[in-house]
């Protein structure tokens, strides 16, 4: 977790530090980096929104959450420790709740560190970026990470396989990103963006407009996935990774 947090901090600072150099280098190709594009360099906040919160940071946080969520129980099962965990005098609900809470705190701490780095970096660079809007974007990032963490947990319990659950989860992460950020690749299937968690996290551009209701849907999706994982967790005994 410390390694992932360090990477988030480095990339957060790098996004701010790299902007002046990349914008200068991109001037001869201005049409390729205009407002609304994937690599929007029209303004610092547009760059941070398009590249930081639409691409770099979500991939880091969601990949961590998915991998960590899938390991909450399947890793113990693979090591024949699952039955030992259940031997402790505590309910399965409490055991699951403690693991999920630990994952949520890890994601929150990672993103909070990224927020601190971004606030300091943007102030040092003289950018007019609201700390509150940065907090709104980071909150959306936390809820996006929790959604994929819940997905990793649910898939690992449904499949009893660390490799399979991660494969399915990473495939859905890639799919969600593509239908959100590259709708022109699937023009006849643009409606699929409605099932992409990215849409509810960042389509409203929280870095520019502040908090919106979209992330509430992510909170609901996370709760649903954790509930489904809890149902499977209570139903099964000892599972062995395939």
Secondary structure, 3 states (H helix, E strand, C coil): CHHHHHHHHHHHHHHHHHHHHHHHHHHHHHHHHCCCCCCCCCCHHHHHHHHHHHHHHHHHHHHHHHHHHHHHHHHHHHCCCHHHHHCCCCCHHHHHHHHHHHHHHHHHHHHHHHHHHHHHHHHHHCCCCCHHHHHHHHHHHHHHHHHHHHHHHHHHHHHCCHHHHHHHHHHHHHHHHHHHHCHHHHHHHHHHHHHCHHHHHHCCCHHHHCCCCHHHHHHHHHHHHHHHHHHHHHHCCCCCCC
